[in-house]
Amino acid sequence: MVSYKTYVSIGDFIDLFYKVKQKGYIELFSKFHLSNQTRTISKWNSITASSDFWIIPEIRNRWNEKCTGNHNLEYEDYVVCKYLLGSKGLRMLSVGCGSGSRERKFGRFSNFDLIEGIDMAAKKIDEAREQAYDLKLNNIKYIVGEFTTHEFEHDSYDIILFNSSLHHFKDIDNLIQTKVLPLLKKGGYLVIFEYVGPKRLQWTKLQLEFSNKLLKDLPSKYKIRFNSKSIKQRIYRPGLLRMLIVDPSEAIDSDSIIPSIHKHFSIIEEKKIGWDISHLLFKDIAHNFLNKDGETQMLLSYLFDKEDEYLRLTGRSDAIFGIYQK
């Protein structure tokens, strides 16, 4: 795969314009800090309503289908029922857990004595604790901390989960070798639902051409930007400078994830989820696809078929669901 680098793009200025319109200068620039870690924490503490592809129910159903073979079956239920049935007293660690939805889904199963989630964003951990308490899930513990420096007991976890968090770590191979493997028991599982595409979201030329062709052909009413009356006209590769300013951890070593996991683990299952087109196409316009009317459903079906066509054409996938064993 050809590696692309865009340092500053037109899209950076377009995104900045709309963010200022939505949030104002003061709030936007209050997020800028000298420390890389502080900028990352600030971003994830302050995530609010958005219009990204994951808000579309049909997108999530599509992920279920690709992960488990059933659009109504989420991967948490699939993992437990296929690999952990009958197991008791299990311990799981979820890295970069955010507000904790995945841990709560695993926590419903009596197989787990303890599920620990760790994240640097204190506000998200507060949300996670409140929701686990409300659901009376006493087998879940949430930790405010940084995974690479927090002290965990070695050989103590049956499962380690990264749900859209592993791509925020640098030097992936070293992380897996020195931090992840030592924590897993012999025969323990690593489970990922991850972005594994181009580093720093430096989309390929074909990816952009394919996505922009689909965007151009969309009816105008589906291209209205979130909290705006403007039309999304084009998809641009994000500039590296913008990536470093907003979230220095974003996809910092993402293209090393799969080679590193293959190097250190046995592959149990590995499935391509896609995202290559939908991630780009639906950004800022996903709210237009929440209707259940026939036109929207037909359009979504068409766009999913086109993304599958792209995946077959390239043999790639920017996202992977994988189960691996120590």
C-alpha positions, -999 to 999 in steps of 0.1 A, spaced: 0 0 0 13 34 -10 18 57 20 4 92 17 12 123 38 -9 155 38 4 181 62 -23 207 58 -55 202 37 -85 223 26 -106 200 47 -88 212 78 -100 247 73 -136 236 64 -138 215 96 -124 244 116 -150 268 102 -179 245 111 -166 237 146 -162 274 154 -198 280 142 -211 251 164 -189 257 195 -175 292 193 -138 303 194 -134 303 232 -145 267 238 -127 254 207 -93 270 216 -96 261 253 -89 225 241 -54 234 230 -26 224 254 12 220 252 10 184 265 1 157 240 -16 136 267 -36 166 280 -49 174 245 -59 137 241 -77 137 275 -94 170 267 -108 157 234 -122 125 249 -136 142 280 -155 167 258 -171 146 231 -207 157 226 -234 151 200 -219 144 166 -229 131 132 -204 103 126 -212 70 110 -217 50 142 -250 68 150 -267 51 121 -285 19 134 -280 1 101 -243 7 103 -242 -10 137 -263 -38 124 -239 -42 95 -210 -45 119 -229 -72 138 -234 -91 106 -198 -89 97 -186 -98 132 -210 -125 142 -230 -134 111 -262 -121 126 -272 -84 124 -290 -87 157 -262 -104 176 -235 -81 191 -199 -94 194 -200 -94 233 -228 -121 232 -210 -139 204 -177 -141 222 -192 -154 255 -215 -179 239 -189 -193 215 -157 -193 236 -166 -188 273 -198 -209 277 -195 -229 310 -164 -209 322 -167 -192 356 -146 -168 376 -133 -150 346 -113 -117 347 -113 -93 319 -95 -60 312 -109 -34 288 -84 -8 277 -96 26 267 -131 18 279 -146 54 276 -181 55 291 -181 17 296 -209 3 273 -189 -27 262 -180 -37 298 -216 -35 308 -226 -58 280 -200 -84 291 -209 -77 328 -244 -91 323 -229 -126 321 -223 -146 353 -191 -159 337 -172 -129 349 -161 -123 385 -143 -91 376 -143 -68 346 -119 -38 348 -121 -9 325 -94 18 323 -94 52 306 -76 85 310 -109 105 305 -121 110 341 -155 124 330 -162 93 309 -152 70 338 -176 89 360 -204 82 335 -194 45 333 -195 41 371 -229 57 374 -244 35 347 -229 3 361 -242 13 395 -277 19 381 -276 -15 365 -264 -32 397 -234 -47 379 -211 -53 409 -186 -73 389 -173 -41 370 -146 -18 382 -136 14 364 -102 30 367 -90 65 358 -55 59 345 -30 54 317 -28 17 306 10 18 299 19 31 334 -8 16 356 3 -14 377 -16 -46 369 -10 -81 381 7 -103 356 -9 -135 343 -42 -123 359 -67 -118 329 -86 -143 308 -95 -116 283 -81 -83 272 -103 -61 251 -95 -32 229 -126 -16 214 -115 13 191 -87 21 215 -56 2 204 -51 26 175 -45 54 200 -12 38 213 22 43 198 48 16 192 22 -11 190 46 -41 187 64 -31 220 30 -25 237 17 -59 228 50 -77 237 58 -59 270 23 -49 283 -5 -70 268 10 -104 267 24 -104 303 -11 -96 317 -29 -125 300 -31 -159 315 -18 -189 294 -44 -195 267 -60 -161 274 -78 -142 246 -71 -108 231 -103 -94 215 -102 -63 192 -128 -42 174 -104 -18 159 -94 7 132 -63 -7 116 -61 15 85 -36 41 73 -16 58 100 -29 93 110 -60 87 88 -40 93 57 -65 78 33 -54 63 1 -60 80 -32 -84 53 -44 -103 55 -11 -108 93 -15 -118 89 -52 -143 61 -45 -158 80 -15 -160 113 -33 -178 97 -63 -205 83 -39 -208 117 -21 -212 135 -54 -241 113 -65 -260 116 -32 -292 137 -32 -285 171 -17 -308 165 13 -286 137 25 -255 159 23 -265 187 48 -239 191 75 -247 186 111 -261 217 128 -258 236 95 -276 243 63 -245 238 42 -239 210 19 -209 186 22 -192 189 -11 -160 169 -8 -140 146 14 -104 155 21 -75 137 37 -69 152 71 -37 172 76 -11 159 99 -7 192 117 -44 193 125 -42 157 137 -14 165 161 -32 196 175 -66 180 180 -57 145 192 -20 135 190 -29 99 197 -53 94 168 -42 64 146 -6 71 157 6 35 147 -26 20 134 -11 2 104 12 -18 128 -17 -34 147 -25 -65 126 12 -74 118 21 -71 155 -8 -92 167 -1 -119 141 35 -119 153 27 -126 190 -7 -144 190 -25 -173 174 -54 -162 152 -87 -177 163 -110 -155 143 -103 -124 122 -131 -106 102 -131 -76 80 -156 -50 91 -149 -23 64 -152 14 74 -130 23 44 -158 42 27 -185 47 53 -161 63 78 -153 90 53 -186 93 35 -209 97 65 -188 121 86 -209 152 95 -239 140 75 -248 107 92 -278 124 109 -295 126 75 -297 87 73 -316 81 105 -350 79 88 -367 45 83 -384 55 50 -379 35 19 -356 60 1 -331 62 30 -331 24 34 -325 18 -3 -298 44 -3 -280 28 27 -283 -6 11 -267 7 -21 -239 25 -2 -231 -7 18 -230 -27 -15 -205 -1 -29 -183 -3 2 -183 -41 -2 -174 -37 -38 -144 -15 -27 -133 -41 -1 -134 -69 -28 -115 -47 -52 -87 -38 -28 -87 -68 -4 -83 -43 24 -103 -33 55 -97 -3 77 -114 -21 106 -110 -56 120 -129 -77 146 -104 -103 159 -101 -130 185 -66 -141 193 -51 -165 218 -19 -163 239 
